[in-house]
């Protein structure tokens, strides 16, 4: 099993994963180090790159039978991006739901 993929879509997958990781971590360290605000487009773009990387690596693994180590790594990075997206939406929904429950309970439990 080789490290680099042999198909063109596999190579795209690997470099998109690297680009997504470099974007997300460099923007984080620039924001922390210099105390500046990074535009949210950079974070969104890095997550999109990681998501596309996971999809293209899955296509390369399943359709073209490319079994490179970097493809499995980029597939994990794509899954990480999916978990980031799901976690963001589920966490916000959970907070809104808990807030609504506390408001409803507060109406019934507090004396008027």
VMD Tcl script that draws the C-alpha trace (Angstrom):
set ca {
  {0.00 0.00 0.00}
  {1.48 3.33 -1.09}
  {1.12 6.66 0.62}
  {0.17 8.80 -2.39}
  {-2.83 7.89 -4.57}
  {-2.39 6.92 -8.20}
  {-5.64 8.37 -9.59}
  {-6.15 12.02 -10.44}
  {-9.23 12.33 -8.22}
  {-7.27 10.77 -5.37}
  {-4.51 13.36 -5.73}
  {-7.11 16.12 -5.74}
  {-8.58 14.64 -2.59}
  {-5.25 14.59 -0.81}
  {-4.32 18.17 -1.71}
  {-7.78 19.51 -0.84}
  {-7.49 17.91 2.60}
  {-4.07 19.49 3.11}
  {-5.37 22.87 1.92}
  {-8.38 22.69 4.24}
  {-6.25 21.81 7.26}
  {-3.68 24.51 6.49}
  {-6.42 27.12 6.10}
  {-8.22 26.25 9.31}
  {-5.12 26.01 11.50}
  {-3.27 28.97 10.02}
  {-6.30 31.21 10.44}
  {-6.62 30.04 14.04}
  {-2.98 30.73 14.89}
  {-2.99 34.08 13.07}
  {-6.08 35.14 15.01}
  {-4.57 34.03 18.33}
  {-1.07 35.35 17.66}
  {-1.94 38.75 16.26}
  {-5.31 39.25 17.93}
  {-7.09 39.98 14.69}
  {-10.41 38.75 13.43}
  {-10.34 36.32 10.52}
  {-13.31 36.55 8.12}
  {-15.76 33.67 8.54}
  {-15.44 32.93 4.82}
  {-11.98 31.47 5.47}
  {-13.36 28.97 7.99}
  {-16.28 28.10 5.75}
  {-13.95 27.63 2.78}
  {-11.66 25.33 4.76}
  {-14.59 23.17 5.88}
  {-15.87 23.01 2.30}
  {-12.40 21.92 1.13}
  {-12.29 19.19 3.79}
  {-15.82 18.04 2.91}
  {-15.03 17.85 -0.81}
  {-11.83 16.02 0.07}
  {-13.75 13.36 1.96}
  {-16.24 12.90 -0.86}
  {-13.57 12.63 -3.55}
  {-11.51 10.22 -1.47}
  {-14.56 8.00 -0.99}
  {-15.15 8.03 -4.75}
  {-11.51 7.21 -5.39}
  {-11.53 4.36 -2.87}
  {-14.86 2.83 -3.93}
  {-15.04 3.47 -7.67}
  {-11.40 3.39 -8.72}
  {-10.16 0.91 -6.07}
  {-7.31 3.22 -5.07}
  {-5.99 2.09 -1.70}
  {-3.46 4.76 -0.75}
  {-2.92 5.68 2.89}
  {-3.43 9.39 2.16}
  {-6.91 8.63 0.81}
  {-7.97 7.05 4.06}
  {-6.55 10.04 5.94}
  {-8.43 12.48 3.72}
  {-11.58 10.39 4.18}
  {-11.19 10.83 7.95}
  {-10.69 14.55 7.44}
  {-13.91 14.64 5.41}
  {-15.75 12.83 8.19}
  {-14.32 15.36 10.63}
  {-15.81 18.15 8.50}
  {-19.19 16.40 8.49}
  {-19.06 16.11 12.28}
  {-18.15 19.81 12.54}
  {-21.16 20.77 10.42}
  {-23.55 18.45 12.25}
  {-22.23 19.50 15.63}
  {-22.70 23.15 14.82}
  {-26.33 22.70 13.80}
  {-27.19 20.19 16.54}
  {-25.55 22.24 19.28}
  {-27.40 25.41 18.27}
  {-30.70 23.51 18.07}
  {-30.02 21.93 21.46}
  {-29.35 25.31 23.04}
  {-32.48 26.84 21.52}
  {-34.54 23.85 22.70}
  {-33.18 24.05 26.24}
  {-33.80 27.79 26.33}
  {-37.41 27.26 25.21}
  {-37.92 24.57 27.87}
  {-36.57 26.87 30.59}
  {-38.86 29.67 29.41}
  {-41.90 27.41 29.44}
  {-41.04 25.94 32.84}
  {-40.34 29.41 34.20}
  {-43.82 30.55 33.18}
  {-45.46 27.70 35.10}
  {-43.18 27.57 38.13}
  {-42.72 31.24 38.92}
  {-45.49 32.92 40.89}
  {-47.32 35.79 39.17}
}
mol new
graphics top color blue
foreach p $ca { graphics top sphere $p radius 0.5 }
foreach p [lrange $ca 0 end-1] q [lrange $ca 1 end] { graphics top cylinder $p $q radius 0.2 }
display resetview
